[in-house]
Amino acid sequence: MGASQGLNMNKVHMMNKVQIRHLGKVFDGGKPVTALENINLDIRDNEFVTLVGASGCGKSTLLRILGGLEYRSSGELDSNGQPVNGPGADRAMVFQHYSLYPWLTVMENIKFSRKLRAKRGDMSSADVEAASGRADALLRLIGLSSAAHAYPNQLSGGMQQRVAIARALMSRPAILLMDEPFGALDAQTREVMHDLILHVHRIEKTTIVFVTHDVEEAIYLGQRVVLMAPRPGRIDTIYDVPLPARREQDMKHAPEFLAMKKQILARIRDTSGMATDGDLLERLNLQAAA
């Protein structure tokens, strides 16, 4: 390899926040189960990537491996150019369940990790002051300044998830990993949260990897949609979303949006066997009616 080619390879590596090569995951037990097989994916700096697929395709398992909460069985995984072998400050996770501490206020929940560091002596007084300013800025960003001293049980589900997102952003992670964070919210609140997370993405310049079962959500939020197939979990198709960077809810009714939604849903049915199961059910119904 020539010097210029080597420099180009290094440049590509630096542009990618996440690099996955031939990643596999096998759950050992009485009978080993291959959850993920030969996963290859590059995620660029400040990119918003969504993962969709039928249940059992391994999208949440892949996200947990990215977060360092699960170990891969094979392959390579780099985050910010460094191998991922466990949790790291460069990555933060937001789950479907908000996991807020009920005895802490909104502000205290957001600042909790920094408070732990301060008690261990890992932060100077200047760091503590900067953290307080960061928490105030995040409260304004998520629109909850007026609820700073409220407790979680005084907040709606959508407001609690906003707090969870702010807490994840507190340490300025380079990568935000989100596992169906809006799955438990009603449709109206979910739309509000979609626009909020897109706003956060623009302001914070964070790379986001977002797992969802909702194809419409995946297209509206993502710059690319990664469709995963089950048995074993693998990447089937990657779609570039043909929408401008700034999204509006009305775009969900655009012909290109609806066409992509139809295409992805059809591919999910094909890869999961749902189409075959549907045909079988229809034949059984016809036989029963005969």
C-alpha positions, 0 to 999 in steps of 0.5 A: 500500500502506497503512502497516499493510499494509507493516508486516504484509509486513515482519513476514511477511518477518522470520518467514521464514528463507528466501524463494524466489520464481520461482527457476530454474536452467539448466545451460549446456553444449552443450545447456542443461538446465533443472534448476529452474523457477519455485520458490516456497517460504517456510521459517519460523524454526526449521522442519524442512522435508524435500525428496523426489522422484525422481532428477533433480527438482533437490532437491540442486541447490536445496539447493546454491543455498540454501547459495550453492554454486550460482548461480541463473539467475533469480528471488529467494532471501533468507536472513534477509532478505538476498539469497543470492549465495554462502556465508554464516555464517548457513548451514551444510551437512552432506553424505552423505560426512562430509568429516572431516580424517583427521589431526585428532581429533574435537575438532580437526575440530569446532573447525577453522573457529574455529582458522582464524579465530583464526590470521587474527586474527579472534578475540579470546582470549575468542572462542577460549575461548568456542569451546572451550566451544561445542565441548565442549557440542556433543560432549555434545549428540551424545553423543561426549564420550568420543571427543573425542581419537579420529581419524575412522578409529576411528569408525563411520559414524554417529559420523563423521556426528555429528562432521560435524553438530557441526562444522556447528553450531559457528558457530551457523548460523541455517539447517542444510542437509542433503543425504542425510546418513544415506543411507550408514548402516544402518537401525538407525544411521539411526533413532538419527540421526533422533532425534539430529537432532530433539533437536539441532533442539529444543535449537539452534532451528536452521531445517533443510532436509533432502534425502532419497530416503526418504519415511519419513525425510522424514515422520518428521523434517519438519514439512512435506514438499516433494515435487519433480517432475522434468523440469524440477525444480519443486515439485509438492506441499507436505504438512503432517505430522500428527504432534506436535512430539516424535516417537517411532519407533512413530509410523511405524506409525500409520495417518496416517503410513502413509497419508501415506507411501502418498500421497507415494509414489504422487505420486512415481510419477505425477510421475516417470513410473514408473507409466507405465514400470511399466505398459509393463513389465507389458505387455511381460512379458505379451506375452513370456509369450503 
